[in-house]
Amino acid sequence: MKPDLFEAPDYYNIDDLLSEEHKLVRDAARSWVKREVSPIIESYAQRAEFPDQIIKGLAEIGAFGPYIPEQYGGAGLDQISYGLIMQEIERGDSGVRSTASVQSSLVMYPIWKYGDEKQRNKYLPKLASGEFMGCFGLTEPDHGSNPGGMTTNFRDEGDHYLLNGAKLWISNAPFADIAVVWAKNEEGRIHGLVVEREMEGFSTPETHNKWSLRASATGELIFDNVKVPKENLLAGKSGLGAPLGCLDSARYGIAWGAIGAAMDCYDTALRYAKERIQFDKPIGATQLQQKKLAEMITEITKAQLLAWRLGVLREEGKATSAQISMAKRNNVDMAINIAREARQILGGMGITGEYSIMRHMMNLESVITYEGTHDIHLLITGMDITGFSAFK
Protein backbone atom coordinates (compact mmCIF):
# COMPACT_ATOMS: atom_id res chain seq x y z
CA MET A 1 0.00 0.00 0.00
CA LYS A 2 1.66 3.22 -1.19
CA PRO A 3 1.50 6.38 0.94
CA ASP A 4 -0.58 9.25 -0.42
CA LEU A 5 2.03 11.91 -1.21
CA PHE A 6 -0.36 14.25 -3.04
CA GLU A 7 0.51 17.93 -3.09
CA ALA A 8 -2.09 20.22 -4.65
CA PRO A 9 -0.84 22.51 -7.42
CA ASP A 10 -1.67 26.22 -7.10
CA TYR A 11 0.29 27.92 -9.84
CA TYR A 12 -1.66 31.19 -9.70
CA ASN A 13 -1.95 31.45 -5.90
CA ILE A 14 -5.68 30.80 -6.09
CA ASP A 15 -5.64 30.09 -2.36
CA ASP A 16 -5.48 33.87 -1.95
CA LEU A 17 -9.03 34.02 -3.33
CA LEU A 18 -10.32 31.65 -0.67
CA SER A 19 -11.48 32.52 2.83
CA GLU A 20 -10.01 30.87 5.90
CA GLU A 21 -13.23 28.83 6.20
CA HIS A 22 -12.85 27.64 2.60
CA LYS A 23 -9.32 26.43 3.30
CA LEU A 24 -10.31 24.73 6.56
CA VAL A 25 -13.15 22.88 4.84
CA ARG A 26 -10.93 21.84 1.93
CA ASP A 27 -8.05 20.75 4.14
CA ALA A 28 -10.34 18.66 6.33
CA ALA A 29 -11.68 16.89 3.23
CA ARG A 30 -8.14 16.46 1.85
CA SER A 31 -6.88 14.91 5.08
CA TRP A 32 -9.85 12.56 5.22
CA VAL A 33 -9.29 11.41 1.63
CA LYS A 34 -5.61 10.74 2.33
CA ARG A 35 -6.47 8.78 5.45
CA GLU A 36 -9.66 6.91 4.51
CA VAL A 37 -9.93 6.74 0.70
CA SER A 38 -6.47 6.56 -0.85
CA PRO A 39 -5.30 3.48 1.10
CA ILE A 40 -8.29 1.35 0.06
CA ILE A 41 -9.71 2.68 -3.18
CA GLU A 42 -7.53 0.73 -5.61
CA SER A 43 -8.49 -2.63 -4.13
CA TYR A 44 -12.19 -1.73 -4.09
CA ALA A 45 -12.02 -0.54 -7.70
CA GLN A 46 -10.27 -3.76 -8.73
CA ARG A 47 -13.04 -5.78 -7.03
CA ALA A 48 -15.79 -3.47 -8.34
CA GLU A 49 -17.14 -2.85 -4.84
CA PHE A 50 -18.34 0.29 -3.12
CA PRO A 51 -16.59 0.87 0.24
CA ASP A 52 -19.70 1.54 2.30
CA GLN A 53 -17.65 2.04 5.47
CA ILE A 54 -16.73 5.53 4.18
CA ILE A 55 -20.33 6.80 4.33
CA LYS A 56 -20.00 7.96 7.93
CA GLY A 57 -16.78 9.80 7.11
CA LEU A 58 -18.34 11.53 4.11
CA ALA A 59 -21.09 12.80 6.40
CA GLU A 60 -18.57 13.97 8.99
CA ILE A 61 -16.63 16.14 6.51
CA GLY A 62 -19.89 17.75 5.36
CA ALA A 63 -19.99 16.05 1.96
CA PHE A 64 -23.73 15.36 2.20
CA GLY A 65 -25.61 18.59 1.54
CA PRO A 66 -22.85 21.00 2.57
CA TYR A 67 -24.98 24.01 1.53
CA ILE A 68 -28.17 22.69 3.18
CA PRO A 69 -29.13 24.92 6.17
CA GLU A 70 -28.05 23.72 9.59
CA GLN A 71 -31.66 23.52 10.77
CA TYR A 72 -32.07 20.52 8.44
CA GLY A 73 -28.78 18.87 9.41
CA GLY A 74 -26.62 20.40 6.70
CA ALA A 75 -23.38 22.29 7.24
CA GLY A 76 -24.76 25.63 6.01
CA LEU A 77 -21.66 26.26 3.85
CA ASP A 78 -21.39 28.35 0.70
CA GLN A 79 -21.08 27.16 -2.87
CA ILE A 80 -17.30 27.43 -3.07
CA SER A 81 -16.98 25.23 0.03
CA TYR A 82 -19.24 22.70 -1.69
CA GLY A 83 -17.04 22.79 -4.77
CA LEU A 84 -13.83 22.39 -2.80
CA ILE A 85 -15.22 19.33 -0.97
CA MET A 86 -16.14 17.76 -4.32
CA GLN A 87 -12.67 18.57 -5.67
CA GLU A 88 -10.97 16.79 -2.80
CA ILE A 89 -13.24 13.75 -2.89
CA GLU A 90 -12.80 13.28 -6.64
CA ARG A 91 -9.06 13.62 -6.18
CA GLY A 92 -9.54 10.35 -4.31
CA ASP A 93 -12.05 8.79 -6.73
CA SER A 94 -14.80 9.95 -9.10
CA GLY A 95 -17.09 7.18 -7.90
CA VAL A 96 -16.88 8.33 -4.29
CA ARG A 97 -17.58 11.90 -5.42
CA SER A 98 -20.56 10.58 -7.40
CA THR A 99 -21.98 9.10 -4.21
CA ALA A 100 -21.67 12.46 -2.46
CA SER A 101 -22.92 14.47 -5.46
CA VAL A 102 -26.04 12.36 -5.80
CA GLN A 103 -26.80 12.56 -2.09
CA SER A 104 -26.29 16.34 -2.03
CA SER A 105 -27.47 17.77 -5.32
CA LEU A 106 -29.89 15.18 -6.63
CA VAL A 107 -31.60 14.00 -3.44
CA MET A 108 -31.20 16.60 -0.69
CA TYR A 109 -31.38 19.60 -3.03
CA PRO A 110 -34.82 18.80 -4.53
CA ILE A 111 -36.28 17.91 -1.11
CA TRP A 112 -34.95 21.21 0.25
CA LYS A 113 -36.00 23.33 -2.74
CA TYR A 114 -39.21 21.62 -3.89
CA GLY A 115 -40.42 19.78 -0.80
CA ASP A 116 -42.53 20.99 2.09
CA GLU A 117 -41.45 21.48 5.68
CA LYS A 118 -42.63 18.05 6.75
CA GLN A 119 -40.57 16.39 3.99
CA ARG A 120 -37.50 18.48 4.82
CA ASN A 121 -37.64 17.53 8.49
CA LYS A 122 -38.35 13.89 7.74
CA TYR A 123 -35.57 13.24 5.24
CA LEU A 124 -32.84 15.89 5.26
CA PRO A 125 -31.28 15.33 8.72
CA LYS A 126 -31.00 11.58 8.10
CA LEU A 127 -29.54 12.16 4.64
CA ALA A 128 -27.03 14.67 6.00
CA SER A 129 -25.83 12.21 8.63
CA GLY A 130 -25.64 9.29 6.21
CA GLU A 131 -28.30 7.35 8.12
CA PHE A 132 -30.31 7.49 4.90
CA MET A 133 -28.72 7.23 1.46
CA GLY A 134 -30.55 8.38 -1.62
CA CYS A 135 -30.57 8.16 -5.40
CA PHE A 136 -32.06 10.17 -8.28
CA GLY A 137 -34.26 8.61 -10.93
CA LEU A 138 -34.32 10.59 -14.18
CA THR A 139 -32.46 8.66 -16.94
CA GLU A 140 -34.41 5.84 -18.57
CA PRO A 141 -33.32 2.98 -20.86
CA ASP A 142 -34.65 4.85 -23.91
CA HIS A 143 -34.33 8.44 -22.70
CA GLY A 144 -30.92 9.79 -21.71
CA SER A 145 -30.12 13.16 -23.27
CA ASN A 146 -33.86 13.69 -23.86
CA PRO A 147 -35.29 13.27 -20.34
CA GLY A 148 -38.52 14.98 -21.37
CA GLY A 149 -39.37 11.85 -23.37
CA MET A 150 -39.59 9.75 -20.20
CA THR A 151 -42.30 7.10 -20.00
CA THR A 152 -42.22 6.46 -16.23
CA ASN A 153 -45.62 7.59 -15.01
CA PHE A 154 -47.99 7.78 -12.08
CA ARG A 155 -51.72 8.12 -11.75
CA ASP A 156 -53.96 9.33 -8.98
CA GLU A 157 -55.68 6.46 -7.18
CA GLY A 158 -57.53 8.57 -4.65
CA ASP A 159 -55.55 8.03 -1.44
CA HIS A 160 -52.20 7.35 -3.18
CA TYR A 161 -50.34 7.49 -6.50
CA LEU A 162 -49.60 4.37 -8.55
CA LEU A 163 -46.09 4.53 -10.06
CA ASN A 164 -44.86 2.45 -13.01
CA GLY A 165 -41.70 2.52 -15.13
CA ALA A 166 -37.94 2.07 -14.97
CA LYS A 167 -34.79 4.14 -14.62
CA LEU A 168 -31.24 3.20 -15.67
CA TRP A 169 -27.65 4.17 -14.76
CA ILE A 170 -28.60 5.26 -11.26
CA SER A 171 -25.71 5.89 -8.84
CA ASN A 172 -26.36 4.67 -5.27
CA ALA A 173 -29.42 2.70 -6.40
CA PRO A 174 -28.39 -0.71 -5.00
CA PHE A 175 -28.19 0.55 -1.40
CA ALA A 176 -30.40 3.66 -1.45
CA ASP A 177 -33.02 4.04 1.27
CA ILE A 178 -34.98 6.56 -0.78
CA ALA A 179 -35.17 7.60 -4.43
CA VAL A 180 -36.23 10.99 -5.80
CA VAL A 181 -38.03 9.82 -8.93
CA TRP A 182 -39.22 11.94 -11.84
CA ALA A 183 -42.36 10.74 -13.58
CA LYS A 184 -45.27 12.05 -15.65
CA ASN A 185 -48.79 12.37 -14.30
CA GLU A 186 -51.91 11.68 -16.36
CA GLU A 187 -51.62 15.08 -18.03
CA GLY A 188 -48.00 14.42 -19.01
CA ARG A 189 -46.57 16.88 -16.48
CA ILE A 190 -43.28 15.88 -14.83
CA HIS A 191 -43.25 15.72 -11.02
CA GLY A 192 -40.85 14.48 -8.36
CA LEU A 193 -41.83 11.71 -5.94
CA VAL A 194 -39.95 10.34 -2.95
CA VAL A 195 -40.02 6.54 -3.17
CA GLU A 196 -38.92 4.57 -0.11
CA ARG A 197 -37.03 1.28 -0.16
CA GLU A 198 -39.72 -0.80 1.54
CA MET A 199 -42.54 0.18 -0.84
CA GLU A 200 -43.94 -2.93 -2.51
CA GLY A 201 -43.11 -3.25 -6.21
CA PHE A 202 -39.92 -1.14 -5.95
CA SER A 203 -36.64 -2.91 -6.78
CA THR A 204 -33.07 -1.78 -7.53
CA PRO A 205 -31.04 -4.42 -9.42
CA GLU A 206 -27.33 -3.65 -9.57
CA THR A 207 -25.46 -2.95 -12.82
CA HIS A 208 -22.38 -5.14 -13.21
CA ASN A 209 -19.45 -5.48 -15.66
CA LYS A 210 -18.52 -1.77 -15.61
CA TRP A 211 -15.04 -0.66 -16.65
CA SER A 212 -15.68 2.77 -15.14
CA LEU A 213 -16.74 4.00 -11.68
CA ARG A 214 -15.97 0.53 -10.41
CA ALA A 215 -15.89 1.67 -6.77
CA SER A 216 -19.36 3.22 -7.13
CA ALA A 217 -22.63 1.30 -6.87
CA THR A 218 -24.79 1.69 -9.99
CA GLY A 219 -28.18 0.14 -10.67
CA GLU A 220 -31.69 0.37 -12.03
CA LEU A 221 -34.93 1.52 -10.47
CA ILE A 222 -37.93 -0.65 -11.29
CA PHE A 223 -41.46 0.46 -10.39
CA ASP A 224 -44.19 -2.17 -10.70
CA ASN A 225 -47.45 -0.68 -9.46
CA VAL A 226 -45.72 1.04 -6.56
CA LYS A 227 -48.15 2.77 -4.19
CA VAL A 228 -46.64 6.13 -3.25
CA PRO A 229 -48.34 8.19 -0.52
CA LYS A 230 -49.58 11.54 -1.72
CA GLU A 231 -47.49 13.33 0.91
CA ASN A 232 -44.38 12.08 -0.93
CA LEU A 233 -45.01 14.37 -3.92
CA LEU A 234 -42.50 17.24 -4.19
CA ALA A 235 -45.13 19.86 -4.89
CA GLY A 236 -42.94 22.96 -4.91
CA LYS A 237 -41.97 22.71 -8.59
CA SER A 238 -43.02 20.64 -11.59
CA GLY A 239 -42.05 20.35 -15.24
CA LEU A 240 -38.67 19.44 -16.71
CA GLY A 241 -37.15 22.52 -15.09
CA ALA A 242 -37.42 20.83 -11.68
CA PRO A 243 -34.96 17.97 -12.30
CA LEU A 244 -32.80 20.23 -14.47
CA GLY A 245 -32.41 22.56 -11.48
CA CYS A 246 -31.00 19.62 -9.54
CA LEU A 247 -28.66 18.80 -12.41
CA ASP A 248 -27.34 22.37 -12.34
CA SER A 249 -26.20 21.81 -8.76
CA ALA A 250 -24.68 18.43 -9.61
CA ARG A 251 -22.93 19.73 -12.73
CA TYR A 252 -21.47 22.59 -10.73
CA GLY A 253 -20.02 20.07 -8.27
CA ILE A 254 -18.59 18.02 -11.14
CA ALA A 255 -16.84 21.10 -12.55
CA TRP A 256 -14.91 21.26 -9.29
CA GLY A 257 -14.57 17.52 -8.85
CA ALA A 258 -12.90 16.99 -12.21
CA ILE A 259 -10.15 19.40 -11.15
CA GLY A 260 -9.36 17.05 -8.28
CA ALA A 261 -8.91 14.08 -10.61
CA ALA A 262 -6.72 16.19 -12.91
CA MET A 263 -4.63 17.40 -9.97
CA ASP A 264 -3.99 13.85 -8.83
CA CYS A 265 -2.90 12.73 -12.30
CA TYR A 266 -0.65 15.76 -12.71
CA ASP A 267 0.91 15.39 -9.27
CA THR A 268 1.58 11.70 -9.87
CA ALA A 269 3.10 12.35 -13.30
CA LEU A 270 5.25 15.24 -12.05
CA ARG A 271 6.67 13.19 -9.19
CA TYR A 272 7.34 10.23 -11.49
CA ALA A 273 9.02 12.44 -14.11
CA LYS A 274 11.42 13.76 -11.49
CA GLU A 275 12.33 10.28 -10.24
CA ARG A 276 12.33 8.09 -13.36
CA ILE A 277 15.82 7.87 -14.86
CA GLN A 278 16.32 7.08 -18.54
CA PHE A 279 19.49 7.76 -20.58
CA ASP A 280 21.21 8.82 -17.34
CA LYS A 281 18.82 11.64 -16.43
CA PRO A 282 15.27 12.12 -15.11
CA ILE A 283 12.66 12.02 -17.88
CA GLY A 284 11.40 15.33 -16.46
CA ALA A 285 14.56 16.92 -17.88
CA THR A 286 13.47 16.16 -21.45
CA GLN A 287 11.58 18.63 -23.62
CA LEU A 288 8.67 16.33 -24.48
CA GLN A 289 7.84 15.52 -20.86
CA GLN A 290 8.17 19.16 -19.81
CA LYS A 291 5.78 20.10 -22.61
CA LYS A 292 3.21 17.65 -21.26
CA LEU A 293 3.59 18.82 -17.68
CA ALA A 294 3.55 22.53 -18.58
CA GLU A 295 0.34 22.08 -20.57
CA MET A 296 -1.23 20.13 -17.70
CA ILE A 297 -0.61 22.81 -15.09
CA THR A 298 -1.81 25.50 -17.51
CA GLU A 299 -5.12 23.72 -18.10
CA ILE A 300 -5.60 22.96 -14.40
CA THR A 301 -5.02 26.62 -13.55
CA LYS A 302 -7.56 27.77 -16.14
CA ALA A 303 -10.10 25.28 -14.80
CA GLN A 304 -9.50 26.42 -11.22
CA LEU A 305 -10.22 30.01 -12.15
CA LEU A 306 -13.30 29.01 -14.14
CA ALA A 307 -14.70 27.02 -11.22
CA TRP A 308 -13.90 29.71 -8.67
CA ARG A 309 -15.63 32.44 -10.70
CA LEU A 310 -18.63 30.16 -11.27
CA GLY A 311 -18.77 29.54 -7.52
CA VAL A 312 -18.89 33.29 -6.84
CA LEU A 313 -21.67 33.73 -9.39
CA ARG A 314 -23.61 30.77 -8.00
CA GLU A 315 -23.32 32.07 -4.43
CA GLU A 316 -24.68 35.41 -5.66
CA GLY A 317 -27.54 33.68 -7.46
CA LYS A 318 -26.27 34.89 -10.83
CA ALA A 319 -24.89 31.70 -12.43
CA THR A 320 -26.85 30.53 -15.48
CA SER A 321 -27.42 26.94 -16.53
CA ALA A 322 -25.38 27.61 -19.67
CA GLN A 323 -22.43 28.89 -17.61
CA ILE A 324 -22.58 25.73 -15.49
CA SER A 325 -22.67 23.59 -18.65
CA MET A 326 -19.58 25.34 -19.99
CA ALA A 327 -17.63 24.68 -16.79
CA LYS A 328 -18.72 21.04 -16.54
CA ARG A 329 -17.79 20.35 -20.16
CA ASN A 330 -14.48 22.20 -20.11
CA ASN A 331 -13.22 20.87 -16.80
CA VAL A 332 -14.08 17.23 -17.42
CA ASP A 333 -12.54 17.40 -20.88
CA MET A 334 -9.46 18.98 -19.33
CA ALA A 335 -9.24 16.22 -16.71
CA ILE A 336 -9.61 13.32 -19.13
CA ASN A 337 -6.93 14.74 -21.43
CA ILE A 338 -4.56 15.21 -18.50
CA ALA A 339 -5.22 11.64 -17.36
CA ARG A 340 -4.27 10.36 -20.80
CA GLU A 341 -1.10 12.46 -20.99
CA ALA A 342 -0.11 11.51 -17.44
CA ARG A 343 -0.52 7.84 -18.28
CA GLN A 344 1.95 8.28 -21.14
CA ILE A 345 4.52 9.88 -18.84
CA LEU A 346 4.36 6.82 -16.61
CA GLY A 347 4.68 4.48 -19.58
CA GLY A 348 3.72 0.90 -18.79
CA MET A 349 3.50 1.63 -15.06
CA GLY A 350 0.61 3.96 -15.84
CA ILE A 351 -1.76 1.10 -16.54
CA THR A 352 -1.23 -0.60 -13.19
CA GLY A 353 -3.16 -0.22 -9.97
CA GLU A 354 0.02 0.87 -8.25
CA TYR A 355 -0.82 4.35 -9.52
CA SER A 356 -4.20 6.12 -9.66
CA ILE A 357 -4.02 7.41 -13.24
CA MET A 358 -5.67 4.57 -15.17
CA ARG A 359 -8.49 4.41 -12.61
CA HIS A 360 -9.07 8.17 -12.99
CA MET A 361 -9.01 7.82 -16.77
CA MET A 362 -11.63 5.09 -16.77
CA ASN A 363 -13.79 6.97 -14.26
CA LEU A 364 -13.69 10.17 -16.27
CA GLU A 365 -15.10 8.33 -19.28
CA SER A 366 -18.33 8.17 -17.26
CA VAL A 367 -18.06 11.69 -15.87
CA ILE A 368 -17.74 13.13 -19.38
CA THR A 369 -21.04 11.43 -20.25
CA TYR A 370 -23.25 11.68 -17.18
CA GLU A 371 -25.13 14.78 -16.02
CA GLY A 372 -25.24 15.83 -19.67
CA THR A 373 -22.89 14.48 -22.31
CA HIS A 374 -19.87 16.35 -23.69
CA ASP A 375 -21.80 17.09 -26.90
CA ILE A 376 -25.02 18.13 -25.20
CA HIS A 377 -23.19 20.72 -23.08
CA LEU A 378 -21.59 22.08 -26.23
CA LEU A 379 -25.06 22.52 -27.76
CA ILE A 380 -26.31 24.21 -24.58
CA THR A 381 -23.55 26.80 -24.98
CA GLY A 382 -24.28 27.08 -28.68
CA MET A 383 -27.97 27.70 -28.05
CA ASP A 384 -27.16 30.28 -25.39
CA ILE A 385 -24.87 32.35 -27.61
CA THR A 386 -26.89 32.09 -30.85
CA GLY A 387 -30.47 31.87 -29.61
CA PHE A 388 -31.10 28.83 -31.81
CA SER A 389 -31.75 25.33 -30.51
CA ALA A 390 -29.90 22.54 -32.33
CA PHE A 391 -31.55 19.80 -30.28
CA LYS A 392 -34.43 19.26 -32.68
Disulfide bonds with the S-S distance in Angstrom:
none
